Amino acid sequence: MDLVQLIEEYRDYKGMHCMEGSSGVENLCKMVRALGYRDSMNRMQFRDGCLGDLVEFLEDNSGAIEAIVAWIGERNVPEWKDNLESELPARKVKDFYPDCLCPDCQDDIPDDAVEGEECLNCGHVFVYDHEDA
């Protein structure tokens, strides 16, 4: 029996049919505890496990963290995208325009021009994902 089959048998035996919401988090914590990850501090304990077990698992398995991050990216949730963008500084746009020139008036784009700023000569609004970029 391979590990995937063993996990399914374990989930069936333990009645771990729901992997959504708080039940899903608890079931995942229980599963990593069964794998041998136990938080000695028992942080955020609940019946048959604790969230600290999941933290211990993630600290020891960076691939799982990468898989979660990849999964987040695959969802393409607009709210998540907006929230991440709000955490970043404004993007400098000069290199994203052909020849580093304003597409409307052909003036040089200042080195420090960022997304959303206007051309000082003609008022063109610079955007990061300009179609000509």
C-alpha positions in Angstrom: 0.0 0.0 0.0 1.4 3.4 -0.9 1.3 6.5 1.2 -1.7 8.0 -0.7 -3.8 4.9 -0.1 -2.7 4.8 3.5 -3.7 8.4 4.0 -7.1 7.7 2.5 -7.6 4.7 4.8 -6.5 6.8 7.8 -9.0 9.5 6.9 -11.8 7.0 6.5 -11.0 5.3 9.8 -10.8 8.7 11.6 -13.9 10.1 9.8 -11.9 12.9 8.3 -14.3 13.6 5.5 -14.5 17.3 5.8 -11.4 19.2 4.8 -13.0 22.7 4.8 -13.1 25.4 7.3 -12.1 24.9 10.9 -12.9 21.1 10.7 -10.5 20.8 7.8 -7.7 22.7 9.7 -8.3 20.4 12.7 -8.3 17.3 10.5 -5.0 18.4 8.9 -3.5 19.0 12.3 -4.6 15.6 13.4 -3.0 14.0 10.3 0.4 15.7 10.8 0.3 14.6 14.4 -0.3 11.0 13.2 2.7 11.5 10.9 4.8 12.2 14.0 4.8 16.0 14.2 4.0 17.1 17.8 4.3 20.5 19.2 5.8 20.2 22.7 4.2 23.5 23.6 0.7 22.3 22.5 0.0 25.8 21.0 -3.7 26.3 20.2 -4.7 22.9 21.4 -8.0 21.3 20.5 -9.3 17.7 20.9 -6.8 15.2 19.5 -4.3 17.7 18.2 -3.2 21.3 18.1 -2.4 23.9 15.5 1.2 23.8 16.8 1.5 20.3 15.2 0.8 21.8 11.8 3.4 24.5 12.5 6.0 21.8 13.4 5.2 20.0 10.2 5.5 23.1 8.0 8.8 24.1 9.7 10.2 20.7 8.7 8.7 20.5 5.2 9.4 23.6 3.1 7.9 21.8 0.1 4.5 21.8 1.8 4.8 25.6 2.2 5.7 26.0 -1.5 2.8 23.8 -2.4 0.4 26.0 -0.4 1.9 29.2 -2.0 1.5 27.6 -5.4 -2.0 26.7 -4.6 -2.8 30.2 -3.6 -1.4 31.5 -6.9 -3.4 29.0 -8.9 -6.7 30.2 -7.3 -6.3 33.7 -8.8 -8.6 35.2 -6.3 -9.0 38.9 -7.1 -9.3 40.0 -3.4 -6.0 38.2 -2.6 -4.4 39.9 -5.6 -5.6 43.3 -4.5 -4.4 42.7 -0.9 -0.9 41.6 -2.1 -0.6 44.6 -4.5 -1.5 46.9 -1.6 1.5 45.6 0.3 3.9 46.5 -2.5 5.5 49.9 -3.3 4.4 51.6 -6.5 6.2 50.1 -9.5 8.7 52.2 -11.5 7.5 52.2 -15.1 10.3 53.7 -17.2 11.6 50.3 -18.5 8.2 49.1 -19.5 7.8 51.6 -22.2 9.6 51.3 -25.6 12.7 53.4 -25.6 11.7 54.7 -22.1 9.6 57.4 -23.8 6.1 58.6 -23.1 3.9 57.0 -25.8 1.9 60.2 -26.3 4.5 63.0 -26.5 7.8 61.0 -26.8 9.4 62.8 -23.9 11.8 60.8 -21.7 10.1 59.1 -18.8 11.8 60.2 -15.5 13.8 57.5 -13.8 11.7 57.7 -10.7 8.2 57.7 -12.4 5.9 55.2 -10.9 2.7 53.6 -11.9 -0.2 56.0 -11.8 1.9 59.2 -12.2 1.3 61.5 -15.1 3.8 62.6 -17.8 4.9 66.1 -16.9 4.6 67.2 -20.5 1.3 65.8 -21.7 -0.5 64.2 -18.7 -0.3 60.6 -20.0 -0.9 58.3 -17.0 1.9 55.7 -16.7 0.8 52.2 -16.0 2.9 49.1 -15.3 1.1 46.8 -17.7 1.0 49.2 -20.6 0.0 47.4 -23.9 3.1 48.7 -25.6 5.4 47.6 -22.8 
